[in-house]
Amino acid sequence: MTMTPQATGLKIMVIDDSSTIRRSAEIFLGQAGYQVVLAEDGFDALAKINDHHPDLIFCDILMPRLDGYQTCALIKKSARFHTTPVLMLSSKDGLFDRARGAMVGSAAYLTKPFTKDSLLAAVREHTAGPAQAAD
């Protein structure tokens, strides 16, 4: 896949307690030309978000200390980041989980394990500006 001009400069945060998931996402997103910021859990993410200003956030649901629903809700309550798309990541694909994610403000729900194509499609869908809408 070639790097699109729109990908350059976009910063994506991946919050997941699994180093395997973080590493996979970092490789897939990095190869597509995105800047990647990694966080191990919700507290780590909240500590990094102000410094990095991500354009999009992938957030695991099941994490220790601060789960993905709580993390998403806190991000969405922030005046600075309430418009930043948060996409939930989970190995569970139930209607209840999707509904709960929507209730805390998530833009979408991606089931793990994700593929490179599904991850990049989700990024394109939720960061598409007028110039990208045509492709």
N, C-alpha and C positions, 0 to 999 in steps of 0.2 A: 504494500500500500504506500502510495506517495504521500508526502506531507502536504497538507493543504495550507494555503496562506492563512486561512482562518485559525488553524490549529496553533500557529506560532504565537506565543505570548499568553495563551490561555493557561491558567494555573488550576490544577485539580487536586483537592485534598482527598486522601483515602484513609478512613478511620476503620481499623479492624484489629482485633487482638491476635489474629493469626498472621504470623510472619510470612507464611506461604501465600496467603491471599494478598497481603500488602506487596510482596515482591512480584507476584504475577501481574497485579494491576500496574505497578510501577514500570514493568517491562513493556506491557501492552501499550500503555499511555505514552511512555517515553519514546517508543518506536514510532508512534503517530505524531510526534512533535510537541506533545504537551509537557509543561512543567509539572512536576509531581511533588506534593508535600505529603509525607506519611505521618500518621498518628496512631499510637497503640491502643488508645481508648478515648472515651469522651473527655476526660480531664486533660489529657495530652493535647487533644484537638482544640479545646477551648483556650489552652495556653498558647497555641501556635496561630490560631485563626487571625488575630489582630495583626500579627507580624507579616503574614503571608497573603492576606486578602484573596482567598481562592475564588475562582469564577464558578466553580461547581464542586459539590462535596458528595462523596460516596461514604455512607455510614453503615457499618455493621449493626445489627439489632442486638444480638446476644454478646454483651461485653461485661467484664467485671467492673465494679465501682459505679460507673455511670453508663446505663445501657443506651442503645441507639435511639430509642423513643425520647428519652430524657435529653440526650445530646441534641437531637433535632429540634425539640421544643425550645431549648435554650438558645440555639442559633436563630431560630425563627422569631424569638422575642427580642432579639437584638435589633436596634434601629439601623445599625450599619449593615447587617447581614440578612435581614428578613426577606430580601428579594433573591438571595443566592439559592439556586436550586440544590436541594438535598435529596439524593437518591438512596433509598434504603437497600442494604445488602442482607440477604438472609438465606439460610439453607431451608427454611420453612416457606411453603408457598400457599398458605391458607388464606381464605377470605378475611378472617379475623385479623391476621397480621397485616394484610394490605390495608384494611380499613383503619386499623390503629395507626399505621404509618401516615395515612392521609389526614387523620385527625390532628396529628402533631405538625402537619405542614409539609410532609415529604412530597416531592414532585413525581416520584415514580418508585418502583419496587423492582429490584433485579435479583433473581434467584441465583444462589451459589450452588455448584461452581459455575461461574460465568465463562463464556468464551471471549476471545479477543474481539470477534465481530459484534457480539451482543453488548460488550462494554463500550466499544467505540460508537456503536449505533445510539446507545443511550446518551453519550456525551454530545454527539451531533444533534440529537433531538432536543436536548435541553440547553444548548448553547447557540442554537441556530439564530443568527441575525438575518436581516433582509438579504444580505449577499449570499448566505448559505441556503436559504430556503429553496432555491432553484435546483440544487443537486440532490 
